[in-house]
């Protein structure tokens, strides 16, 4: 069946186990969330861990009442997303964080796009994409999210009511994995070509905790699994209007947690997540200070030879469009010393108080050992190094490592 003739009725039920909730399902889902004591208890434990430990039975009903007060009026997905957008703008204003966007003027408001971005934050990466699209008069995205983040029924409800669809990473067995990936690929194509809805996917499984943004070719190969039989991979990708997106944060609210995790992996060979760690990271990413955030939209990729070529094109755009913040330049200079290229980049921030930013950055690791501090600085410096490497390879004619 080709995409021109694929109809909604032809796929009724096909995507029910992974798709976002529809508007008519929202009131029931919101009622379930508001009345779920485990959801309230988890929120309490994340935001107030000490109080939760001693007063959870007393405070959980209070949290549930607050949820009702906030969510009672939500009747559709749009209502929820407008509330989320309002809260995001309030948080940015309250923290004096700057939000900027580039590249949207090159996109057609009437076209559905597949946005694939670098991945630094569980919730805020697609949230900032949504905010930028909404402010530009475009629709919001359907968001790919791994089932590893959906360990509780309430977390699944919470994500799917906000236009998230599920990537079933926990599936075992080659045949079942292939079936799940094919279904996912078909759903993404259906969203774009039938429902005309934008889709957001991260360029890799999991966040780039070391600050090195590279696209996984396996992800790109998945996109071709649901194509029409007569289509080439290049034709299938062209039909999706794929746009690379580079998202950068001046301060990453989870930077120290990421550095500690990498350090533990390096020193012990393993890392075990604590209970609700993903949800805690999600919460910290939402409320934590960012300083400045930039979302850069690239150009639609129209011609590719194969998945490897597509990954290379994507990486080049993401690295080239990534906005380097003062924190990135300071971290690179602390690791590598003074450099004319850094001085040139610093000139682009004529009003920056470099000493103040450096003090704020280093205060985050003031109590950490040298190993964690080194990794922390590398995480901020790696986007700068990636830019330098890209420029050097462009001069030499080589590919991107």
N, C-alpha and C positions, 0 to 999 in steps of 0.2 A: 504494500500500500504506500503510495507516495504521499508527501506532506501536503500537496495541494488538495488531495481528496480526503485526508484524514479528518474525521469528524469527532466531536465530543462524544457522541453516542457510541462510536466504535471502540472507545476505550473506557467506558463506564466501569468502574471497579478495578481497572488494571493498576492504578496507582494509589489505591486507597490506603495502603500500608505505609506509604512514604510521603504523600502529598500534604501541603498545608491545609488547614481547616478552611472551609467555605464560610461565607458570611452567615448562612442559616445555622451553622453549627456554633457560632461564637457565643451566644448567650449561655448555652449549656456548658461550654468549656469554661467560660469565665466564672460561672456559678460553682463549678467543680473546683477551680483554683481557689476561689475566695473561701470555700468551706473546707478545704483540705488542711487538717491540723499539721500534717507533716511539712507541707509547704510553708506554713506560718512558722513552725518550729525551726525549719532550716534557715529561713530569712533572719530570724532572731539570732541563731547561732553564728551566722556569718557577720551580721552587723554589730551584735553585742555579745561576743563569746563568753565573757565573764558573767554577765547577767543571765545569759541562757543557761549556764551551768548550774546556777543556784535557784533561779526563779522562773524557769521555763513554764511550769504548769500555770503560774499566775499571769505571765505576760503573753502567752500564746493566744488566748482569747482576745486580748487587746490588739495584737497584730492582725488577727482575722477581721476585727471591726474596722481597722484602718484600711485593709484591702477592700472591704465592702464600700467604704466611703469613696475610695479612689476609682474603683472599677464598676460600680453599680450602673453607671450610665453608658457603658460600652455595649453596643449592639452589633457592631460589624468590625471587620479588620481595619477599615479606614479610621474608625473612632480610636482604636488602640494605637495605630501608628501616628495619628495626630497628637495624641497624648505623649507618646515617646518623643516625638520631634520637639514638642514644647518643653519637655523636661531636659532634653539635650541642650537646647539653646539657653535655658536658664542656668544649667550647670556651667556651660562655657562662659556665660556672662559673669556668674558668681566668682569663678576662679580666674577671671581676666585672661582666659585662653583665647587664642586667635584661630579662627577657622577660615581657610582659603581653599579655592578650587581653581583648576585650570583644565582646559581642553574640552569642556562641555559644548562650547560654541561650534565645534566641528562635528557634532552629532545631530542627527535628524530626530526631532521630537516625535515623529510618527513611526519610528522604527523600533522594534524590540531588539535589544542587544544582550549578548552574553558577556558579562563583565568578569574577567579573571584578574584577581589582584594578589599582590604579596599579602602575607598574613602575619600580623603582629598581635592582634587582640581578638579574643573569641567573639565578643559581641559588637565591639565598637567599629571594627573594619566595615562590615556591611551596614551598620547604623550610620556611619558617616557618608557612605555611598548613597544611602537612602536620603539623608538630609540634603546632600548636594543636588541630587536629582529632583527632589521635591521643590527646593528653592528655585530650580531652573524650569519648573513647570512640566516635569516629566514624571512618569509613574515610578513607583518603588519596585524593588527587586524581590524575586523569590530567592531564598537563601539556602544554600547547601550546608547541612550541618551533620557531623558524624554521630552515629548512634552511641558512641562512647560517652557523649555528653548527656545522654538521656537515660541515666541509670534509674531514675524514679519516674513514676507516671506523671507527676506534676511538672517535671522538667520537659517531658515530651509535649504536654499540653502548652506549656509556656512558650516553647519554641514554635510549634506548629500554628499557634494562633497568631503569630507574628510573621506569617508567610515563609516559614522555614520548611524545607523538605529534607527527608532523612537519607543520608548516605549510610548504607548498611555495611559497616566495616567489620562487624563481629561475625559475619557469616563464615562458616567453615566448609571446607571441601571445594575442589576446583569447579565442579559443575554448578554448585549452588552460588559460588562467588561470581561465576560468569553470568548466571541468570540474573543475579542482583545488579550487577554492573550494566547489563544490557537494559534491564528495566529502568535503571537510573538514567541511562543515556536517552532512552525513548522519552522519559518524562521531561528531560531538559529540552529536547527537540519539540515535544508537544507544547511546552510552555512558551517557547519562542515562536514557533511557526503556526500554531493553531490558536493558542490563547493570547498571543502577541504580548506576552509579559516578559519584562527584563528578568534575567537570572544572574545571580552572583555566586561565584565559586572561588575558593582560595587556590592559589597556584600549587599548593602542596598539602599533604596531609599533616595537620598540626601546625602550630605557629613556628616561624623562623626565629627561634629563641636566641640564635647567635648573630642575628642581623644580616645574614647572607641570604638574599632572595634569589632562589633558583626554582624553575618550574619542573615539576615531576612529569616525565614523558608518559608514565602510566596513566595519569589523569587525562592527558590529551588523547591517548589511545581509547580511553573509555568513551570519549565524546563521539568516536566513530562507530561504536558498537551498534547503535540504534539507527544508523543511516540506511537509506534505501539501498537495495542490493546492487542496483546499477550505478550508484554514485561512487565516485572516487573519494578518498579521504579529503583531498583538497576541496572538492565540490561540497562535501558535507560541512566542512568548517566554514567555507564562504557563506553558506546559507544561514549560519548562526550569527553572523555579524559580531565576531569576537573582538572585544576591545580590552587590551591590557590596561590595568589601573595600578598606579603606585600610591600607596598610602604611607605617610610618614608622620611621626610624633616627635615633638621636641623632647618631651619626657615621657617615657613609657611607664605607666603606673605599676607594671609588673616586672620592671627591669631587674630588681634585686632578687626576686624569687627565681627568675630565669637564670641569673648568674649562679645562684646557689645550687640550682638543679644541675646545671652543666658541670660545676665544680665537683659535686658529689659523684656524678657519672664518671668523670675523669679520675677521681681519686679512689673510688670504691668499685667502679664497674657496674653499678646498678642504682636505680632510683625508684622508690615506691611512693606513689601518691597517697596523701592522707585522705581521710573521709571528706567528701564534698570539696576536694581541692579545685576541681574544674569550676564548680559553682562559685567558689571563693575568688578564683581568678577572674571569672566573669564579672562578679560584683566589683572587685578592685579596679578592673579595667574601665568600668562604667563611671565610678565615683572619683577615681584617682586623678590627680593633677596632671595635665598634659602640656600646658604652656602654649603650644601651637600645634595645629594639625593641618596637613595639606593633602588634598586628594587630587591627583593628576590623571586625567583621562588621556589615553594614547590614541593612536589611529587604528581604524578597523583593519584587521589582517585579512587579506583577500586571496593571496596565493601562497601555498605551502607545498613542499615536496613530500614531507612525511611528518610524523610526530616530533622527531628530533629537530627538524628545521623549524617547526612551529614553536617548540620550546626555546630555541635560540632567538627567534624573532621576538617572542614575548619577553625574555630576559633582557634583551637589548633595550626594549622600550621601557620596561619597569625601572631598570637601573638608570637610564638616561633621564627619565622624567621624575625620578625620586627627588623630592625637595630636601636638600641637605640643610639641617638646622645648625645653629651655633654649637649645640651639644655634640653633634657629630664631628664638627671640625676641631673642637677642643679635645675630644677623646683621641682622635687620630694624632694630633700634635703631641699629646702627652705620651703616646706610645712610640712615635717615630721621630719626634723633634720638629724643628721649624722647617718649612718647605715653601717655596715660592707659589706652588699651586694652592696651598692652604691660605696664604696671604691674599691671593687673588680672590678666593671664595669669600674670605672674611670681609673683603671690601664691599661685598653685596649686602652687608648688614651695618650700614653707617651709624645707626643709633643703638647698636647693641652694647650693653655694659658687659664686656667679656669677663672681667674679674668676678662680677656678681654671678654670672651664669656658671662659671667654673666652680665657684664656691658652692652653689646650689647643687651642681652635679656631684661633686666629690663628697658633699655632706651625706649623700645617700649611702655611701660605702665607708663612712668614717669609722664604723665599728667592725669592719670586715677584715679578714686576713688578705695577704697579698695575692693569693690565688684567686679568690672571688673578685677582688678589685681588678685584677688583670682581665678576667673574663668579662666583667661588667664594662670596662673601657673598650674591649674588643667588639662587644655587641653594638656599641654606639659608633665605633670607628669603621666597622666593616662596610657600611653603605658607601663611605668615602673611598675605601680601598676598591670596592667594586666599580665605582665610577672611574677611578684612575686606571684600573685594569681594562675596562671597556675602551677607554680612550687610547690606551697603548695598543690594544689588539686591533682597533680600527686603523691605526697608523701602519701596523705590520701586516694587516690583511688576514690575521688568524681569527679563529672562532673564539667564543667566550668560554673560559674554563668553567 
